[in-house]
Amino acid sequence: MSQTTPPYPEGRQLLAGKTVLVTAAAGTGIGFATAKRCAEEGAFVILSDRHERRLNESAEALEGIMGTRPPALLCDVTQDDQVRALFAAADQIEGGLDVLVNNAGLGGTARLSEMSDEQWHRVIDVTLHGTFRCMRAALGYMQGRGRGAIVNNASVIGWRAQKGQSHYAAAKAGVMALTRCAAMEAAEFNVRINAVSPSLAMHEHLHKVTTPELLADLKALEAFGRSAEPWEIANVIIFLASDLSSYMTGEVISASSQHP
């Protein structure tokens, strides 16, 4: 049975006084939804993306919520010099970085027997290596301060098999393992690292790159008979970024209406 989408939540100042950096925050997906929810929860938000036009549009959209235009910093997470420059800049804003949301990722569909090296490497480089580069840079600042939280965007595909998704599944499973191992290292510095694992969150870009038939099949797998709204995934990220999850680290939360 299909369930209607619940009402959009009101902010409760769960991130008041915190500075939050969201990567791949431009556009209509989970990244921008997370940045918006963070702002609504009282955070000072820093936006990052490699798409300049969409990045500026997202900054304009958040200006009304924050009362000031958020910093919008260009960064391609496959380029380590750009990643290091991003975090050096973020460290100088509003007293330093409290929360990193690693949202950058790249999907695609290809059967393994027909997949090129370029297809494989591109998905792995953005989705897994990009997460690694950003975590490494963030920890360099957070560990020195003795505080911080990192939330990585994984995927139910890291657990569940699906045709045509070998590269993406391998990358997201890697993000999960990276989250768990890095969390054990960061705990001694009072830095928490967790991940959210969405199943199907519908947004404009997903409509463009996925066939209606596949979307219908994926929705049929969900207990509620519908896809998640991006802000519903963002709510889980807010929880992991906030002090409400102060005793959680190394966890991967399934934001899904089905068991992986």
C-alpha positions in Angstrom: 0.0 0.0 0.0 1.3 3.4 -1.0 1.9 5.9 1.8 1.6 9.6 1.3 4.6 11.8 1.9 4.6 13.2 5.5 4.7 16.9 6.1 7.9 18.8 5.8 9.5 19.1 9.3 10.0 22.3 11.2 13.5 23.2 12.4 14.4 22.6 16.0 17.8 24.2 16.1 19.5 20.8 16.3 22.6 22.2 14.7 22.7 25.7 16.2 26.2 27.0 16.5 27.7 24.4 14.2 29.5 25.0 10.9 28.6 22.3 8.3 30.2 21.7 5.0 28.1 19.7 2.4 29.9 18.4 -0.7 28.0 18.0 -4.0 25.4 20.3 -2.5 24.1 21.9 -5.7 21.1 20.7 -7.6 17.9 18.9 -6.6 19.1 15.8 -4.7 20.1 14.7 -1.3 23.0 17.2 -1.1 21.0 20.4 -1.5 18.2 18.9 0.7 20.7 18.3 3.4 22.2 21.8 3.1 18.7 23.3 3.4 17.8 21.1 6.4 21.1 22.0 8.1 20.3 25.7 7.6 16.8 25.2 8.9 18.3 23.5 12.0 20.4 26.6 12.8 23.8 25.6 11.2 26.1 27.9 9.3 26.3 26.0 6.0 29.2 25.9 3.5 28.3 24.6 0.1 30.7 22.8 -2.2 30.2 21.4 -5.7 32.1 21.2 -9.0 29.2 22.8 -11.0 29.6 26.6 -10.6 26.2 27.7 -12.0 24.2 25.2 -9.9 26.4 26.0 -6.9 25.6 29.7 -7.1 21.9 29.0 -7.5 21.9 26.8 -4.4 23.6 29.5 -2.4 21.0 32.0 -3.5 18.3 29.6 -2.4 19.7 29.3 1.1 20.4 33.0 1.6 16.8 33.6 2.7 17.0 30.8 5.3 20.4 31.7 6.7 20.0 35.5 6.5 23.3 35.7 4.7 24.7 34.1 1.5 26.5 30.9 2.4 30.0 30.4 1.1 29.9 28.5 -2.1 33.3 26.8 -2.9 34.1 25.0 -6.1 35.7 21.6 -5.7 36.2 18.5 -7.7 36.6 15.7 -5.2 38.8 13.7 -7.6 41.5 16.4 -7.4 43.3 16.3 -4.1 44.7 19.9 -4.5 41.2 21.2 -4.8 40.0 19.1 -1.8 42.8 20.4 0.4 42.1 24.0 -0.7 38.4 23.5 0.1 39.1 22.4 3.7 41.7 25.1 4.3 39.1 27.7 3.3 36.4 26.0 5.4 38.6 26.0 8.4 38.8 29.8 8.3 35.0 30.3 8.3 32.9 30.7 11.5 35.4 29.2 13.9 36.3 26.1 12.0 34.4 23.1 10.7 32.2 21.1 13.0 30.4 18.8 10.5 31.3 17.3 7.1 28.6 15.7 5.0 30.3 13.7 2.3 27.6 13.5 -0.4 29.7 13.5 -3.6 29.1 10.3 -5.7 28.6 9.1 -9.2 26.5 6.3 -10.5 25.9 4.6 -13.8 24.6 1.4 -15.3 26.8 -1.2 -17.1 27.1 -4.9 -17.1 30.4 -6.0 -15.7 31.3 -8.0 -18.8 30.9 -4.9 -20.9 32.2 -2.3 -18.5 35.3 -0.3 -19.6 38.1 0.6 -17.3 37.2 4.2 -17.6 33.6 3.6 -16.4 34.9 1.5 -13.4 37.6 4.0 -12.4 35.4 7.1 -12.7 32.7 5.8 -10.4 35.2 4.5 -7.9 37.3 7.7 -8.0 34.3 10.1 -7.3 32.3 7.9 -5.0 35.0 6.1 -2.9 38.2 8.0 -3.4 36.5 11.3 -3.2 35.0 10.4 0.2 38.4 9.2 1.4 40.1 12.5 0.3 37.5 14.7 2.0 37.6 12.6 5.2 41.4 12.7 5.3 41.4 16.5 4.9 38.6 17.1 7.4 40.2 14.9 10.1 43.4 16.9 9.8 41.5 19.8 11.3 38.9 18.1 13.5 41.3 15.9 15.3 43.4 18.8 16.3 40.4 20.5 17.8 39.1 17.5 19.5 35.6 17.6 18.1 33.6 17.0 14.9 31.3 14.7 13.1 31.5 13.3 9.6 28.5 11.8 7.8 29.1 9.8 4.6 26.4 9.1 2.0 26.5 5.4 1.3 23.7 3.4 -0.4 21.6 0.3 0.0 23.4 -1.0 -3.1 26.4 -1.5 -0.9 24.4 -4.3 0.7 22.0 -5.4 -2.0 22.8 -6.9 -5.4 21.4 -5.2 -8.5 22.3 -5.8 -12.2 24.4 -3.2 -13.8 25.6 -1.7 -10.6 28.9 -3.5 -9.9 31.1 -0.4 -9.9 28.6 1.7 -7.8 28.0 -1.2 -5.4 31.7 -1.7 -4.9 32.3 2.0 -4.3 29.4 2.3 -1.8 30.4 -0.9 0.1 33.8 0.6 0.3 32.4 3.8 1.8 30.7 1.7 4.5 33.9 -0.1 5.4 35.9 3.1 5.3 33.3 4.7 7.6 33.7 1.9 10.2 37.5 1.7 10.2 38.1 5.5 10.2 35.6 5.9 13.1 37.7 3.6 15.3 40.7 5.8 14.6 38.9 9.1 15.1 37.1 8.2 18.3 40.2 8.9 20.4 40.0 12.5 19.2 36.3 12.8 20.0 35.4 12.8 16.3 32.4 10.7 15.2 32.1 9.1 11.7 28.8 7.5 10.6 27.0 6.9 7.3 23.5 6.9 5.9 22.4 4.3 3.4 19.5 5.4 1.3 17.5 3.1 -1.0 15.5 5.2 -3.4 15.3 9.0 -3.0 13.6 10.6 -5.9 14.8 13.8 -7.5 15.0 15.5 -10.9 18.3 14.1 -11.9 17.4 10.6 -11.1 14.3 10.9 -13.3 16.6 11.9 -16.2 19.1 9.0 -15.9 16.7 6.1 -14.9 14.0 4.5 -17.0 10.4 4.6 -15.8 10.3 0.8 -15.8 13.3 0.6 -13.4 11.9 3.3 -11.2 8.6 1.4 -11.0 10.4 -1.8 -10.1 12.5 -0.1 -7.4 9.4 1.6 -5.8 7.7 -1.8 -5.7 10.5 -3.1 -3.4 9.7 -0.4 -0.9 7.4 -1.2 2.0 5.7 2.2 1.7 5.3 1.8 -2.0 7.0 5.1 -2.8 10.4 6.6 -3.0 11.8 8.8 -0.3 11.9 12.5 -0.6 15.5 13.8 -0.5 14.7 15.7 2.7 13.7 12.5 4.4 17.2 11.2 3.9 18.6 14.6 5.0 16.7 14.2 8.3 18.7 11.0 9.1 21.9 13.0 8.2 20.8 15.7 10.6 20.5 13.2 13.4 23.9 11.8 12.7 25.4 15.3 12.6 23.8 16.5 15.7 24.5 15.9 19.4 21.5 13.5 19.6 23.8 10.8 18.2 26.7 11.6 20.5 27.3 7.9 21.4 27.2 6.7 17.8 30.2 6.1 15.6 31.1 3.6 12.9 27.5 3.0 12.2 25.7 2.7 8.8 22.0 3.6 9.1 19.7 2.2 6.5 17.3 5.0 5.5 15.0 2.7 3.7 11.5 1.2 4.0 13.0 -2.2 3.2 15.6 -4.5 4.7 18.8 -4.4 2.7 
